[in-house]
């Protein structure tokens, strides 16, 4: 499970760069953890779609308190 930086509120570009760097540094499967209330960084469906280009990013724990977010994350994957 990989969290965003705990004290720095990154923008989307920085967030994608951070997670891609972690994904490139290990062959282990990665679970993204999205908790925008706790960390101030939101892994939106667009950001997650970019991150899924990395083969080691395989799952997400979604805790945005937005009940439509799960559908928004899954729907694009069905057509990929």
PASEPA-290739 format. One record per atom (N, C-alpha, C): residue number from 1; residue in one letter; atom name; z, y, x. Coordinates in Angstrom, 2 decimals, m for minus. Example, Ala and Ser with C-alpha at 12.3 -4.5 7.8 and 13.67 -1.06 7.14 Angstrom:
REM residues 2
+-----+---------+-------+---------+---------+---------+
| num | residuo | atomo |       z |       y |       x |
+-----+---------+-------+---------+---------+---------+
|   1 |       a |     N |    7.80 |   m5.69 |   13.19 |
|   1 |       a |    CA |    7.80 |   m4.50 |   12.30 |
|   1 |       a |     C |    7.80 |   m3.30 |   13.20 |
|   2 |       s |     N |    7.08 |   m2.25 |   12.85 |
|   2 |       s |    CA |    7.14 |   m1.06 |   13.67 |
|   2 |       s |     C |    7.87 |    0.03 |   12.90 |
+-----+---------+-------+---------+---------+---------+
This chain:
REM residues 80
+-----+---------+-------+---------+---------+---------+
| num | residuo | atomo |       z |       y |       x |
+-----+---------+-------+---------+---------+---------+
|   1 |       x |     N |    0.00 |   m1.16 |    0.85 |
|   1 |       x |    CA |    0.00 |    0.00 |    0.00 |
|   1 |       x |     C |    0.00 |    1.23 |    0.90 |
|   2 |       x |     N |   m0.91 |    2.15 |    0.63 |
|   2 |       x |    CA |   m1.03 |    3.35 |    1.45 |
|   2 |       x |     C |   m0.78 |    4.58 |    0.57 |
|   3 |       x |     N |    0.16 |    5.38 |    0.99 |
|   3 |       x |    CA |    0.50 |    6.63 |    0.32 |
|   3 |       x |     C |   m0.23 |    7.79 |    1.00 |
|   4 |       x |     N |   m0.45 |    8.88 |    0.29 |
|   4 |       x |    CA |   m0.98 |   10.07 |    0.98 |
|   4 |       x |     C |    0.11 |   10.66 |    1.88 |
|   5 |       x |     N |   m0.26 |   11.64 |    2.69 |
|   5 |       x |    CA |    0.74 |   12.32 |    3.51 |
|   5 |       x |     C |    1.86 |   12.86 |    2.63 |
|   6 |       x |     N |    3.10 |   12.64 |    3.01 |
|   6 |       x |    CA |    4.21 |   12.97 |    2.13 |
|   6 |       x |     C |    4.58 |   14.44 |    2.09 |
|   7 |       x |     N |    4.27 |   15.18 |    3.11 |
|   7 |       x |    CA |    4.68 |   16.59 |    3.12 |
|   7 |       x |     C |    3.50 |   17.56 |    3.07 |
|   8 |       x |     N |    2.29 |   17.04 |    3.11 |
|   8 |       x |    CA |    1.11 |   17.89 |    3.14 |
|   8 |       x |     C |    0.27 |   17.62 |    1.89 |
|   9 |       x |     N |   m0.09 |   18.65 |    1.17 |
|   9 |       x |    CA |   m0.91 |   18.52 |   m0.03 |
|   9 |       x |     C |   m2.39 |   18.66 |    0.36 |
|  10 |       x |     N |   m3.04 |   17.55 |    0.59 |
|  10 |       x |    CA |   m4.43 |   17.57 |    1.04 |
|  10 |       x |     C |   m5.39 |   17.84 |   m0.11 |
|  11 |       x |     N |   m6.55 |   18.42 |    0.24 |
|  11 |       x |    CA |   m7.61 |   18.56 |   m0.76 |
|  11 |       x |     C |   m8.42 |   17.26 |   m0.79 |
|  12 |       x |     N |   m9.40 |   17.17 |   m1.68 |
|  12 |       x |    CA |  m10.16 |   15.92 |   m1.83 |
|  12 |       x |     C |  m10.84 |   15.49 |   m0.54 |
|  13 |       x |     N |  m11.42 |   16.41 |    0.18 |
|  13 |       x |    CA |  m12.11 |   16.08 |    1.43 |
|  13 |       x |     C |  m11.14 |   15.48 |    2.44 |
|  14 |       x |     N |   m9.99 |   16.10 |    2.59 |
|  14 |       x |    CA |   m8.97 |   15.61 |    3.53 |
|  14 |       x |     C |   m8.40 |   14.27 |    3.07 |
|  15 |       x |     N |   m8.22 |   14.12 |    1.78 |
|  15 |       x |    CA |   m7.68 |   12.87 |    1.24 |
|  15 |       x |     C |   m8.63 |   11.71 |    1.52 |
|  16 |       x |     N |   m9.91 |   11.91 |    1.27 |
|  16 |       x |    CA |  m10.91 |   10.87 |    1.54 |
|  16 |       x |     C |  m10.93 |   10.55 |    3.04 |
|  17 |       x |     N |  m10.91 |   11.57 |    3.88 |
|  17 |       x |    CA |  m10.92 |   11.34 |    5.33 |
|  17 |       x |     C |   m9.69 |   10.55 |    5.77 |
|  18 |       x |     N |   m8.53 |   10.87 |    5.23 |
|  18 |       x |    CA |   m7.29 |   10.17 |    5.57 |
|  18 |       x |     C |   m7.39 |    8.69 |    5.23 |
|  19 |       x |     N |   m7.76 |    8.39 |    3.99 |
|  19 |       x |    CA |   m7.82 |    6.99 |    3.57 |
|  19 |       x |     C |   m8.92 |    6.22 |    4.29 |
|  20 |       x |     N |  m10.05 |    6.87 |    4.56 |
|  20 |       x |    CA |  m11.11 |    6.19 |    5.31 |
|  20 |       x |     C |  m10.67 |    5.87 |    6.72 |
|  21 |       x |     N |   m9.93 |    6.78 |    7.33 |
|  21 |       x |    CA |   m9.42 |    6.54 |    8.68 |
|  21 |       x |     C |   m8.48 |    5.34 |    8.70 |
|  22 |       x |     N |   m7.60 |    5.27 |    7.72 |
|  22 |       x |    CA |   m6.69 |    4.12 |    7.62 |
|  22 |       x |     C |   m7.50 |    2.83 |    7.41 |
|  23 |       x |     N |   m8.48 |    2.88 |    6.50 |
|  23 |       x |    CA |   m9.29 |    1.70 |    6.19 |
|  23 |       x |     C |  m10.07 |    1.20 |    7.41 |
|  24 |       x |     N |  m10.54 |    2.13 |    8.24 |
|  24 |       x |    CA |  m11.28 |    1.75 |    9.44 |
|  24 |       x |     C |  m10.38 |    1.20 |   10.54 |
|  25 |       x |     N |   m9.09 |    1.50 |   10.45 |
|  25 |       x |    CA |   m8.15 |    1.10 |   11.51 |
|  25 |       x |     C |   m7.57 |   m0.29 |   11.31 |
|  26 |       x |     N |   m7.83 |   m0.92 |   10.17 |
|  26 |       x |    CA |   m7.23 |   m2.23 |    9.92 |
|  26 |       x |     C |   m8.17 |   m3.11 |    9.12 |
|  27 |       x |     N |   m8.11 |   m4.42 |    9.38 |
|  27 |       x |    CA |   m8.89 |   m5.35 |    8.56 |
|  27 |       x |     C |   m8.12 |   m5.79 |    7.30 |
|  28 |       x |     N |   m6.88 |   m5.33 |    7.18 |
|  28 |       x |    CA |   m6.06 |   m5.73 |    6.04 |
|  28 |       x |     C |   m6.53 |   m5.07 |    4.75 |
|  29 |       x |     N |   m6.37 |   m5.75 |    3.61 |
|  29 |       x |    CA |   m6.71 |   m5.12 |    2.33 |
|  29 |       x |     C |   m5.75 |   m3.97 |    2.04 |
|  30 |       x |     N |   m6.29 |   m2.94 |    1.42 |
|  30 |       x |    CA |   m5.51 |   m1.72 |    1.16 |
|  30 |       x |     C |   m5.40 |   m1.48 |   m0.34 |
|  31 |       x |     N |   m4.17 |   m1.20 |   m0.77 |
|  31 |       x |    CA |   m3.89 |   m0.78 |   m2.14 |
|  31 |       x |     C |   m3.58 |    0.70 |   m2.09 |
|  32 |       x |     N |   m4.37 |    1.51 |   m2.79 |
|  32 |       x |    CA |   m4.12 |    2.95 |   m2.87 |
|  32 |       x |     C |   m2.97 |    3.18 |   m3.84 |
|  33 |       x |     N |   m2.13 |    4.15 |   m3.55 |
|  33 |       x |    CA |   m1.04 |    4.48 |   m4.46 |
|  33 |       x |     C |   m1.24 |    5.91 |   m4.93 |
|  34 |       x |     N |   m1.48 |    6.08 |   m6.23 |
|  34 |       x |    CA |   m1.72 |    7.41 |   m6.79 |
|  34 |       x |     C |   m0.52 |    7.83 |   m7.62 |
|  35 |       x |     N |    0.21 |    8.80 |   m7.11 |
|  35 |       x |    CA |    1.35 |    9.38 |   m7.80 |
|  35 |       x |     C |    1.31 |   10.89 |   m7.58 |
|  36 |       x |     N |    0.45 |   11.59 |   m8.33 |
|  36 |       x |    CA |    0.29 |   13.03 |   m8.08 |
|  36 |       x |     C |    1.55 |   13.84 |   m8.32 |
|  37 |       x |     N |    2.40 |   13.41 |   m9.24 |
|  37 |       x |    CA |    3.66 |   14.14 |   m9.46 |
|  37 |       x |     C |    4.56 |   14.04 |   m8.24 |
|  38 |       x |     N |    4.58 |   12.89 |   m7.63 |
|  38 |       x |    CA |    5.47 |   12.67 |   m6.49 |
|  38 |       x |     C |    4.95 |   13.22 |   m5.17 |
|  39 |       x |     N |    3.60 |   13.20 |   m5.00 |
|  39 |       x |    CA |    3.03 |   13.54 |   m3.70 |
|  39 |       x |     C |    2.12 |   14.77 |   m3.72 |
|  40 |       x |     N |    1.77 |   15.25 |   m4.92 |
|  40 |       x |    CA |    0.94 |   16.44 |   m5.00 |
|  40 |       x |     C |   m0.52 |   16.21 |   m4.68 |
|  41 |       x |     N |   m0.91 |   14.96 |   m4.53 |
|  41 |       x |    CA |   m2.30 |   14.59 |   m4.23 |
|  41 |       x |     C |   m2.75 |   13.64 |   m5.34 |
|  42 |       x |     N |   m3.87 |   13.95 |   m5.99 |
|  42 |       x |    CA |   m4.35 |   13.14 |   m7.10 |
|  42 |       x |     C |   m5.62 |   12.41 |   m6.72 |
|  43 |       x |     N |   m5.56 |   11.09 |   m6.78 |
|  43 |       x |    CA |   m6.75 |   10.28 |   m6.53 |
|  43 |       x |     C |   m7.53 |   10.18 |   m7.84 |
|  44 |       x |     N |   m8.38 |   11.16 |   m8.07 |
|  44 |       x |    CA |   m9.17 |   11.21 |   m9.29 |
|  44 |       x |     C |  m10.24 |   10.11 |   m9.25 |
|  45 |       x |     N |  m10.84 |    9.78 |  m10.38 |
|  45 |       x |    CA |  m11.89 |    8.76 |  m10.37 |
|  45 |       x |     C |  m13.02 |    9.05 |   m9.38 |
|  46 |       x |     N |  m13.39 |   10.31 |   m9.21 |
|  46 |       x |    CA |  m14.43 |   10.66 |   m8.24 |
|  46 |       x |     C |  m14.00 |   10.35 |   m6.80 |
|  47 |       x |     N |  m12.76 |   10.67 |   m6.48 |
|  47 |       x |    CA |  m12.23 |   10.38 |   m5.14 |
|  47 |       x |     C |  m12.15 |    8.87 |   m4.93 |
|  48 |       x |     N |  m11.66 |    8.15 |   m5.91 |
|  48 |       x |    CA |  m11.55 |    6.69 |   m5.80 |
|  48 |       x |     C |  m12.93 |    6.07 |   m5.61 |
|  49 |       x |     N |  m13.93 |    6.57 |   m6.33 |
|  49 |       x |    CA |  m15.29 |    6.04 |   m6.18 |
|  49 |       x |     C |  m15.78 |    6.18 |   m4.74 |
|  50 |       x |     N |  m15.48 |    7.32 |   m4.11 |
|  50 |       x |    CA |  m15.84 |    7.50 |   m2.69 |
|  50 |       x |     C |  m15.09 |    6.52 |   m1.81 |
|  51 |       x |     N |  m13.81 |    6.34 |   m2.09 |
|  51 |       x |    CA |  m12.99 |    5.47 |   m1.25 |
|  51 |       x |     C |  m13.38 |    4.00 |   m1.36 |
|  52 |       x |     N |  m13.91 |    3.60 |   m2.51 |
|  52 |       x |    CA |  m14.28 |    2.20 |   m2.69 |
|  52 |       x |     C |  m15.48 |    1.79 |   m1.85 |
|  53 |       x |     N |  m16.10 |    2.74 |   m1.17 |
|  53 |       x |    CA |  m17.17 |    2.41 |   m0.23 |
|  53 |       x |     C |  m16.60 |    1.65 |    0.97 |
|  54 |       x |     N |  m15.31 |    1.82 |    1.24 |
|  54 |       x |    CA |  m14.66 |    1.10 |    2.34 |
|  54 |       x |     C |  m14.32 |   m0.30 |    1.85 |
|  55 |       x |     N |  m14.81 |   m1.34 |    2.52 |
|  55 |       x |    CA |  m14.60 |   m2.71 |    2.02 |
|  55 |       x |     C |  m13.15 |   m3.17 |    2.00 |
|  56 |       x |     N |  m12.28 |   m2.54 |    2.77 |
|  56 |       x |    CA |  m10.88 |   m2.98 |    2.78 |
|  56 |       x |     C |  m10.03 |   m2.31 |    1.71 |
|  57 |       x |     N |  m10.57 |   m1.31 |    1.02 |
|  57 |       x |    CA |   m9.83 |   m0.71 |   m0.10 |
|  57 |       x |     C |  m10.15 |   m1.53 |   m1.34 |
|  58 |       x |     N |   m9.13 |   m2.24 |   m1.84 |
|  58 |       x |    CA |   m9.38 |   m3.25 |   m2.87 |
|  58 |       x |     C |   m8.61 |   m3.04 |   m4.17 |
|  59 |       x |     N |   m7.62 |   m2.15 |   m4.20 |
|  59 |       x |    CA |   m6.81 |   m2.00 |   m5.41 |
|  59 |       x |     C |   m6.19 |   m0.61 |   m5.46 |
|  60 |       x |     N |   m5.69 |   m0.28 |   m6.65 |
|  60 |       x |    CA |   m5.01 |    1.00 |   m6.83 |
|  60 |       x |     C |   m3.81 |    0.82 |   m7.75 |
|  61 |       x |     N |   m2.71 |    1.43 |   m7.38 |
|  61 |       x |    CA |   m1.56 |    1.55 |   m8.27 |
|  61 |       x |     C |   m1.64 |    2.95 |   m8.85 |
|  62 |       x |     N |   m1.88 |    3.04 |  m10.15 |
|  62 |       x |    CA |   m2.13 |    4.31 |  m10.82 |
|  62 |       x |     C |   m0.88 |    4.77 |  m11.54 |
|  63 |       x |     N |   m0.37 |    5.92 |  m11.12 |
|  63 |       x |    CA |    0.85 |    6.47 |  m11.71 |
|  63 |       x |     C |    0.71 |    7.96 |  m11.98 |
|  64 |       x |     N |   m0.42 |    8.33 |  m12.60 |
|  64 |       x |    CA |   m0.64 |    9.75 |  m12.88 |
|  64 |       x |     C |   m0.08 |   10.17 |  m14.23 |
|  65 |       x |     N |    0.39 |    9.23 |  m15.03 |
|  65 |       x |    CA |    0.91 |    9.49 |  m16.38 |
|  65 |       x |     C |   m0.18 |    9.95 |  m17.33 |
|  66 |       x |     N |   m1.43 |    9.76 |  m16.95 |
|  66 |       x |    CA |   m2.57 |   10.06 |  m17.81 |
|  66 |       x |     C |   m3.09 |    8.73 |  m18.33 |
|  67 |       x |     N |   m2.87 |    8.46 |  m19.60 |
|  67 |       x |    CA |   m3.20 |    7.14 |  m20.15 |
|  67 |       x |     C |   m4.70 |    6.86 |  m20.17 |
|  68 |       x |     N |   m5.53 |    7.88 |  m20.10 |
|  68 |       x |    CA |   m6.97 |    7.64 |  m20.07 |
|  68 |       x |     C |   m7.48 |    7.36 |  m18.65 |
|  69 |       x |     N |   m6.65 |    7.57 |  m17.66 |
|  69 |       x |    CA |   m7.08 |    7.43 |  m16.26 |
|  69 |       x |     C |   m7.53 |    6.01 |  m15.96 |
|  70 |       x |     N |   m6.85 |    5.01 |  m16.46 |
|  70 |       x |    CA |   m7.22 |    3.63 |  m16.16 |
|  70 |       x |     C |   m8.64 |    3.35 |  m16.65 |
|  71 |       x |     N |   m8.95 |    3.79 |  m17.85 |
|  71 |       x |    CA |  m10.31 |    3.62 |  m18.38 |
|  71 |       x |     C |  m11.31 |    4.39 |  m17.52 |
|  72 |       x |     N |  m10.96 |    5.60 |  m17.13 |
|  72 |       x |    CA |  m11.84 |    6.41 |  m16.29 |
|  72 |       x |     C |  m12.10 |    5.75 |  m14.94 |
|  73 |       x |     N |  m11.12 |    5.03 |  m14.42 |
|  73 |       x |    CA |  m11.29 |    4.35 |  m13.13 |
|  73 |       x |     C |  m12.12 |    3.08 |  m13.27 |
|  74 |       x |     N |  m11.97 |    2.36 |  m14.35 |
|  74 |       x |    CA |  m12.65 |    1.07 |  m14.52 |
|  74 |       x |     C |  m14.09 |    1.23 |  m14.97 |
|  75 |       x |     N |  m14.38 |    2.14 |  m15.86 |
|  75 |       x |    CA |  m15.70 |    2.26 |  m16.46 |
|  75 |       x |     C |  m16.84 |    2.37 |  m15.44 |
|  76 |       x |     N |  m16.75 |    3.23 |  m14.43 |
|  76 |       x |    CA |  m17.86 |    3.31 |  m13.46 |
|  76 |       x |     C |  m18.06 |    2.01 |  m12.68 |
|  77 |       x |     N |  m16.99 |    1.25 |  m12.48 |
|  77 |       x |    CA |  m17.10 |    0.00 |  m11.72 |
|  77 |       x |     C |  m17.92 |   m1.04 |  m12.46 |
|  78 |       x |     N |  m17.92 |   m1.00 |  m13.77 |
|  78 |       x |    CA |  m18.69 |   m1.97 |  m14.55 |
|  78 |       x |     C |  m20.18 |   m1.82 |  m14.33 |
|  79 |       x |     N |  m20.61 |   m0.60 |  m14.01 |
|  79 |       x |    CA |  m22.05 |   m0.35 |  m13.89 |
|  79 |       x |     C |  m22.50 |   m0.34 |  m12.44 |
|  80 |       x |     N |  m21.57 |   m0.53 |  m11.52 |
|  80 |       x |    CA |  m21.94 |   m0.49 |  m10.09 |
|  80 |       x |     C |  m22.69 |   m1.74 |   m9.67 |
+-----+---------+-------+---------+---------+---------+
